[in-house]
Amino acid sequence: MCSINGIIVKDDDDDPSSCKKKILEYLINGMKILKHRGPDGSGLMFDDEVIYFKEFSDVRIPVNKSNRLGIGHNRLAIVGHASQPIPNEDESIWTICNGEIYNYYELMEDLQNDHGINTDTDTEVILHTYEDDLLNELDGDYAYCLYDKNKNTIMLRRDIFGVKPLFYINRDKYFAFASEKKALWHLLMEIDGMSFEEAYNYPVSRLNPNSQLIYDLNENEYEVEENIQKIRVDYFENNYNTNTDYETCKKELEEALWDSVSKRTRGIDRVGIIYSGGVDSTLIAKMASEYCDVILYTVGTEESEDIEYAEKASKDMGLKFRKKIIPPEEYEKYLLNVAYAIDEIDLMKLAVGIPIYVASEMAKEDGIKVVLSGQGADELFGGYNRYGRILAEKGEEELKKSLHNDVMNIYKVNLERDDHCTMANGVELRVPFLDKDVVEVGLSLPIEYKLNDTERKIILRDVASNYIPDYIAYRPKKAAQYGSGSEKMIYAVARKYGYSKKKINEFFENVLMEKIRNMH
């Protein structure tokens, strides 16, 4: 996993306030801000010149040279050895990517007859599938930029569920994109003269999942196409032509999960698990352990319920386990680090983000670059209390709509936060429950297989009970902010500054925001 960013200058060279002579400086500053996402090397392209480097001090910024286009990449090396940007055979198309293409081996076999394969990295297949009009064949989690010199266009595209983030701004003088908002805030302050507070509150656009943006460099105009690939919710009708019995549904779900975990661990010796001791992360951990070594990472405060369950389950399953009990003197440090990482101040996101951040910090200490989590299972299988209320008050059809909507919008609520928290430590997050096949099976299941008046995630728990202890498979849902104790941590920090629980938003506005500004 990596970072990508870029800037297109719109104005003319004759304009005395033109950004063109400083474009490389702006590009590199954005790359520096995002360096935590890709510590293993960097590369950039400005107009026709390409530079690969390890340290930013190795890059010499040309004096008085005018450039219009710049794209940058910081690399977290997981698959292959190639540096980015990567070109096609005749260097007419270039790409930078934040992500993983899980079916790149299979695609390479199909593409190598018509294309010269020059690298051992999954990113190269993006170029050749673009040339052959096969981009929809990519199976992965990604946000990438394609520069087509012949068409003079830039394409930005994001994966189907938004596992990998991508943001952009369109200003009078320039258009820019980046993996995190903070790199765009820098441009708003440097080029547009905004204060930090103005930039922080600026309505930065996100490229929605399953969408692509085409920027025409000739016209300085862009179009966005959304809902490129269709998500089917008729999996069983399409494959079985009848109402499917429970055992058949269970078998299909189980096979889809095994395939998803297999894809996400291929070629990796060790993975970490963001581990809560709940059914979702435990099932993923157990499945992953069949393909590689796993280490479970659990975080909480003293008397954390998650740590109690996680420690017992890891021992019973014979899996490596690390825990961190966050002491009170570290509460403020982690609150600040997470607030800086996620580019938001929101109580729930901060509280859920803290255990994810600390777990990925431990993974980094162990030299692990990939972690898995159980994110997405609650939205697919009805894990939250509110789904039971919807079912009781509005019926099955409304619940189906709600589940579908929550899966399609999980990127805004959870995925961007989770990505930022793990990548703050240079660790890539993969989410097996948000594999396209798993999602299509999950959304196609009858509601009665998911929940009823007294049970939630019924079919998933039954699948899990084949592999993990029943006291975990049927453990009631405990939200991360409560199971870990992280929400109480935030209130404790606020009290230190004289703010009660009821005045938490005042604490965020008066204290936390100022501290974040100083970090920037």
C-alpha positions in Angstrom: 0.0 0.0 0.0 1.2 3.5 -0.7 0.2 7.1 -1.2 -0.6 8.9 -4.4 -0.9 12.6 -5.1 -0.9 14.9 -8.1 -1.5 18.5 -9.3 -2.5 20.0 -12.6 -1.9 23.7 -13.1 -4.5 25.4 -15.2 -3.2 29.0 -15.7 -0.9 30.4 -18.4 2.8 31.0 -18.1 2.2 34.7 -18.7 0.3 34.9 -15.4 2.7 36.4 -12.9 1.0 34.4 -10.1 1.3 31.1 -12.1 1.8 27.9 -10.0 3.8 26.3 -12.8 7.2 27.3 -11.6 6.5 25.9 -8.1 4.6 22.8 -9.1 7.4 20.4 -8.2 7.8 22.0 -4.8 4.0 21.7 -4.1 4.1 18.1 -5.3 7.1 17.1 -3.1 5.6 18.8 -0.1 2.5 16.8 -0.5 4.5 13.6 -0.9 6.4 14.5 2.3 3.1 14.9 4.2 2.0 11.4 3.0 5.4 9.7 3.4 4.0 7.6 6.4 2.0 5.7 3.8 5.0 4.6 1.8 8.3 4.5 3.6 10.2 2.2 1.2 10.8 4.6 -1.7 9.3 7.4 -3.8 8.9 8.4 -7.4 7.4 11.4 -9.2 6.7 12.6 -12.7 6.4 16.2 -13.7 5.5 16.6 -17.4 7.9 14.2 -19.2 10.5 13.9 -16.5 10.5 10.9 -14.1 12.6 10.6 -10.9 12.8 7.7 -8.5 14.5 8.3 -5.1 14.8 7.1 -1.5 15.2 10.4 0.3 13.6 13.7 -0.5 17.0 15.4 -0.1 18.1 13.5 -3.2 15.7 15.5 -5.4 16.9 18.8 -6.9 14.1 21.2 -7.7 14.8 22.9 -11.1 15.0 26.7 -10.9 12.6 28.7 -13.0 11.4 25.6 -14.9 7.7 25.7 -15.8 5.7 22.5 -15.5 2.0 21.8 -15.8 1.5 18.3 -14.5 3.0 16.5 -11.5 2.1 13.1 -10.0 3.8 11.5 -7.0 4.0 8.1 -5.3 5.4 6.8 -1.9 5.8 3.1 -1.9 5.1 0.5 0.8 6.7 -2.6 -0.7 4.6 -5.7 -0.5 4.4 -7.2 -4.0 7.3 -7.0 -6.5 10.2 -4.5 -6.7 9.2 -1.9 -9.3 9.1 1.8 -8.4 6.3 4.0 -9.5 5.3 5.8 -11.7 5.2 2.8 -14.1 4.9 3.1 -17.9 3.5 0.8 -20.6 5.8 -0.4 -23.3 6.2 2.8 -25.3 5.8 5.1 -22.3 2.6 6.7 -23.6 0.7 5.7 -20.5 1.9 6.0 -16.9 0.3 4.9 -13.6 0.6 5.3 -9.9 -1.5 3.2 -7.6 -2.3 2.9 -3.9 -3.6 -0.6 -3.6 -3.4 -4.3 -4.4 -4.7 -6.2 -7.4 -5.4 -9.7 -6.1 -5.9 -11.4 -9.5 -2.8 -9.9 -11.2 -1.1 -13.3 -11.7 -4.1 -14.5 -13.6 -4.4 -11.3 -15.6 -0.7 -11.3 -16.4 -1.0 -14.7 -18.0 -3.8 -13.4 -20.2 -2.0 -10.2 -21.1 1.5 -11.3 -21.7 0.7 -12.6 -25.2 -0.1 -9.0 -26.3 2.0 -6.9 -24.0 5.6 -6.8 -22.9 5.6 -7.4 -19.1 8.4 -5.3 -17.7 8.0 -5.6 -13.9 7.0 -8.1 -11.2 4.5 -5.8 -9.6 0.7 -6.0 -9.6 0.4 -2.3 -10.6 1.6 -3.0 -14.1 -1.6 -4.9 -15.0 -3.6 -1.7 -14.6 -1.8 -0.2 -17.6 -2.4 -3.2 -19.8 -6.1 -3.7 -18.8 -6.6 0.0 -19.6 -5.1 -0.5 -23.0 -7.3 -3.5 -23.7 -10.5 -1.9 -22.2 -10.5 -4.5 -19.4 -10.3 -2.3 -16.2 -13.5 -3.9 -14.9 -11.6 -7.2 -14.7 -9.4 -5.9 -11.9 -10.1 -7.6 -8.6 -8.6 -5.6 -5.8 -8.5 -2.7 -3.4 -7.1 0.3 -5.1 -7.1 4.0 -5.9 -5.0 4.8 -8.9 -4.1 7.6 -11.4 -3.5 6.9 -15.1 -1.9 9.5 -17.4 -2.6 8.9 -21.1 -0.2 11.1 -23.1 -1.9 10.5 -26.4 -5.3 11.4 -25.2 -3.8 14.0 -22.8 -6.1 12.9 -20.0 -5.7 11.9 -16.4 -7.9 9.1 -15.0 -8.6 8.6 -11.3 -10.4 5.5 -10.2 -11.3 3.9 -6.9 -12.2 0.3 -6.0 -15.7 -1.0 -5.8 -16.3 -0.5 -2.1 -13.8 2.3 -1.3 -11.3 0.3 0.7 -8.6 2.7 -0.5 -9.3 6.5 -0.2 -8.9 9.2 -2.8 -9.7 12.9 -2.5 -9.5 15.9 -4.8 -10.0 19.6 -5.1 -10.8 21.7 -8.2 -9.7 25.4 -7.8 -9.5 28.2 -10.3 -5.7 27.8 -10.7 -5.2 24.1 -10.3 -6.8 20.6 -9.8 -5.2 18.3 -7.3 -5.8 14.8 -5.8 -4.3 12.8 -2.9 -4.7 9.8 -0.7 -5.4 11.9 2.3 -7.0 15.3 2.8 -4.1 16.7 4.7 -2.0 16.9 1.5 -4.7 19.0 -0.2 -5.0 21.2 2.9 -1.4 22.1 2.3 -2.1 23.4 -1.2 -5.1 25.4 0.0 -2.9 27.1 2.5 0.2 27.6 0.2 -1.5 28.5 -3.1 -4.8 29.9 -1.9 -3.6 31.6 1.3 -6.2 29.9 3.5 -5.7 29.6 7.2 -5.4 26.1 8.7 -9.0 26.4 10.0 -10.3 27.5 6.6 -8.4 24.6 4.8 -9.5 22.1 7.4 -13.2 23.1 6.9 -12.9 23.4 3.1 -15.3 20.9 1.4 -12.7 18.6 -0.1 -14.3 16.2 -2.6 -13.9 12.5 -2.4 -14.0 10.2 -5.5 -16.7 7.8 -4.5 -16.1 4.1 -4.7 -16.8 2.3 -7.9 -16.2 5.6 -9.8 -13.7 7.1 -12.2 -12.8 10.7 -12.9 -11.5 11.7 -16.4 -9.6 15.0 -16.5 -9.1 16.5 -20.0 -5.8 18.4 -19.9 -6.7 20.3 -23.1 -9.9 21.7 -21.8 -9.3 21.8 -18.1 -12.6 20.0 -17.5 -13.4 16.7 -15.9 -16.3 14.2 -15.8 -17.1 11.6 -13.2 -18.7 8.3 -14.0 -20.2 6.4 -11.0 -21.5 2.9 -10.4 -19.2 1.4 -13.0 -19.6 -2.2 -11.8 -22.9 -3.6 -10.7 -23.3 -5.3 -7.3 -25.7 -8.3 -7.7 -28.1 -9.1 -4.9 -29.6 -12.1 -6.7 -26.7 -14.5 -6.2 -28.8 -17.5 -5.3 -31.6 -17.0 -7.8 -29.0 -16.6 -10.5 -27.0 -19.7 -9.6 -29.8 -22.0 -8.3 -33.0 -20.8 -9.9 -34.9 -21.4 -6.7 -35.2 -20.4 -3.0 -32.1 -21.8 -1.5 -32.0 -23.8 1.7 -29.9 -22.7 4.7 -27.2 -25.3 4.3 -26.5 -24.3 0.7 -26.3 -20.7 1.6 -23.9 -21.5 4.4 -21.7 -23.5 2.1 -21.6 -20.7 -0.5 -20.7 -18.1 2.2 -18.0 -20.3 3.6 -16.4 -20.9 0.3 -16.5 -17.2 -0.6 -14.8 -16.3 2.7 -12.1 -18.9 2.2 -11.4 -17.6 -1.3 -11.3 -14.0 0.0 -8.8 -14.7 2.8 -6.7 -16.7 0.4 -6.4 -13.9 -2.0 -5.5 -11.4 0.7 -2.7 -13.6 2.1 -1.2 -14.9 -1.1 2.6 -14.5 -1.2 2.8 -13.2 2.4 4.6 -15.0 5.2 3.1 -13.2 8.1 0.0 -11.1 8.6 -1.4 -9.3 11.6 -5.0 -9.3 12.7 -6.7 -6.3 14.2 -8.3 -8.4 16.9 -11.2 -7.7 19.2 -12.0 -11.2 20.3 -15.3 -11.0 18.4 -16.7 -13.5 15.9 -15.7 -11.5 12.8 -12.0 -11.0 13.5 -11.6 -14.4 15.1 -13.0 -16.2 12.0 -10.7 -14.2 9.7 -7.7 -15.0 12.0 -8.4 -18.7 12.0 -8.8 -18.8 8.2 -5.7 -16.7 7.6 -3.7 -19.1 9.8 -4.2 -21.8 7.3 -2.2 -19.8 4.7 0.5 -18.0 6.7 1.7 -17.1 10.2 -0.7 -14.7 12.0 -0.3 -12.5 15.1 -3.3 -11.2 16.8 -3.2 -7.6 18.1 -5.6 -6.5 20.8 -5.8 -3.1 22.4 -7.7 -1.8 25.4 -7.7 -0.1 28.8 -7.5 -1.8 32.1 -10.4 -4.3 32.5 -11.1 -4.2 28.8 -13.6 -6.9 27.9 -12.0 -7.3 24.4 -8.7 -8.2 25.9 -10.2 -10.8 28.2 -11.9 -12.6 25.4 -9.1 -12.2 22.9 -6.4 -13.6 25.2 -8.5 -16.7 26.0 -9.4 -17.3 22.4 -5.9 -16.9 21.1 -4.6 -19.4 23.6 -7.4 -21.9 22.9 -6.7 -21.7 19.1 -2.9 -21.8 19.5 -2.4 -18.4 17.7 0.3 -15.8 18.5 -1.1 -12.9 20.5 0.0 -9.5 21.6 -1.9 -7.0 23.7 -1.4 -3.5 24.8 -3.2 -2.0 27.8 -3.0 1.7 27.3 -1.9 3.5 30.5 -3.6 6.8 31.4 -0.5 8.8 30.7 -0.7 7.7 27.0 -4.4 8.6 26.5 -3.7 12.1 25.1 -0.9 11.0 22.8 -3.0 8.4 21.1 -6.0 10.7 20.9 -3.9 13.3 19.1 -2.2 10.8 16.8 -5.6 9.4 15.7 -7.2 12.8 15.2 -4.2 13.8 13.0 -4.3 10.5 11.1 -8.0 10.5 10.2 -8.4 14.2 9.3 -11.6 14.4 11.3 -12.8 15.2 14.8 -15.7 12.9 15.5 -16.2 11.1 18.8 -17.1 7.7 17.5 -14.4 7.7 14.8 -11.8 8.7 17.2 -12.9 6.1 19.8 -12.9 3.3 17.2 -9.7 4.5 15.6 -7.6 4.4 18.7 -7.5 0.5 19.1 -6.9 0.2 15.3 -4.1 2.7 15.4 -2.4 1.1 18.4 -2.8 -2.4 17.0 -1.1 -1.4 13.7 1.6 0.3 15.7 2.4 -3.0 17.3 2.3 -4.7 13.9 4.9 -2.2 12.6 7.1 -3.0 15.6 7.0 -6.7 14.6 7.9 -5.9 11.0 4.4 -6.8 9.7 3.2 -4.8 6.7 -0.3 -6.3 6.2 -3.1 -6.6 8.7 -6.6 -8.0 8.3 -9.8 -7.0 10.1 -13.4 -8.1 10.3 -14.7 -4.8 9.0 -17.9 -5.1 7.0 -19.4 -8.2 8.6 -21.9 -6.3 10.8 -23.3 -4.4 7.7 -23.5 -7.6 5.7 -25.1 -9.9 8.3 -27.1 -7.6 10.5 -24.8 -7.3 13.5 -26.0 -4.0 15.0 -28.9 -3.5 17.4 -30.5 -1.0 15.1 -31.1 -3.7 12.4 -33.3 -5.6 14.8 -35.3 -2.4 15.4 -35.7 -1.8 11.7 -36.9 -5.4 11.2 -39.4 -5.2 14.0 -40.8 -1.7 13.0 -40.5 -1.6 9.2 -40.1 -5.2 8.0 -37.7 -7.2 5.8 -37.7 -5.1 2.7 -36.7 -1.9 4.6 -34.0 -3.9 6.4 -32.6 -5.2 3.1 -32.4 -1.6 1.8 -30.7 -0.5 5.0 -28.1 -3.2 4.9 -27.4 -2.5 1.2 -27.1 1.2 1.9 -24.7 0.6 4.8 -22.4 -1.6 2.8 -22.3 0.8 0.0 -21.5 3.7 2.3 -19.1 1.9 4.7 -16.2 3.8 3.1 -17.4 7.1 4.6 -18.2 5.7 8.0 -15.4 3.2 8.6 -13.0 2.4 5.8 -11.3 5.8 5.3 -10.8 6.0 9.1 -9.4 2.5 9.3 -7.1 3.0 6.3 -5.7 6.3 7.8 -5.1 4.7 11.2 -3.2 1.7 9.8 -1.3 3.6 7.2 -0.2 6.2 9.8 2.1 3.4 10.9 3.0 2.2 7.4 0.8 -0.9 7.6 -1.7 -1.9 5.0 -5.2 -3.0 6.0 -7.1 -5.7 4.0 -10.8 -6.5 4.7 -11.9 -10.0 3.6 -15.6 -9.4 4.2 -15.6 -6.7 1.6 -14.6 -9.0 -1.2 -17.0 -8.6 -4.1 -18.1 -12.3 -4.0 -18.6 -12.2 -0.3 -20.6 -9.1 -0.5 -22.8 -10.4 -3.3 -23.4 -13.6 -1.4 -24.1 -11.7 1.9 -26.5 -9.2 0.4 -28.4 -12.0 -1.4 -29.1 -14.0 1.8 -32.6 -14.2 3.1 -33.1 -11.9 6.1 -34.2 -14.8 8.3 -30.7 -16.4 7.8 -29.1 -13.2 9.2 -31.3 -12.1 12.2 -34.5 -12.5 14.1 -36.0 -11.2 17.3 -33.3 -12.5 19.5 -30.3 -13.3 17.3 -28.0 -11.4 14.9 -25.5 -12.6 12.3 -27.0 -16.1 12.6 -25.5 -17.7 9.4 -22.0 -16.1 10.0 -21.9 -17.4 13.5 -22.9 -20.9 12.4 -20.1 -20.9 9.8 -17.6 -19.6 12.4 -18.6 -22.3 14.9 -17.0 -24.9 12.6 -13.6 -23.2 13.1 -13.5 -21.2 16.4 -14.7 -21.7 20.0 -18.4 -21.3 20.5 -17.9 -18.8 23.2 -16.5 -16.5 20.5 -18.7 -17.6 17.7 -21.8 -16.7 19.7 -20.4 -13.8 21.7 -22.8 -10.9 21.7 -21.7 -7.8 19.7 -19.7 -5.3 21.7 -18.8 -2.1 19.9 -15.1 -1.4 19.6 -15.3 1.9 21.5 -16.9 0.1 24.5 -15.1 -3.3 24.3 -11.7 -1.6 24.2 -12.6 1.3 26.6 -11.3 3.9 24.2 -14.3 6.2 24.4 -13.7 6.5 28.2 -10.1 7.4 27.3 -11.3 10.4 25.3 -13.6 11.6 28.1 -10.7 11.2 30.6 -8.5 13.5 28.4 -11.3 16.0 28.2 -11.7 16.0 32.0 -8.0 16.8 32.4 -8.7 20.1 30.5 -11.8 20.8 32.5 -14.5 19.6 30.1 -17.2 17.3 31.2 -18.7 14.5 29.1 -21.6 16.7 28.1 -19.1 19.3 26.8 -17.0 16.9 24.7 -17.6 18.9 21.5 -16.4 22.1 23.2 -13.2 20.2 24.2 -12.8 19.2 20.5 -13.3 22.7 19.3 -11.3 24.6 21.9 -8.4 22.2 22.7 -8.1 19.3 20.3 -8.4 21.5 17.1 -5.6 23.8 18.4 -3.3 20.8 19.1 -4.0 19.4 15.6 -3.2 22.7 14.0 0.1 22.8 15.8 0.9 19.2 14.5 0.2 20.4 11.0 
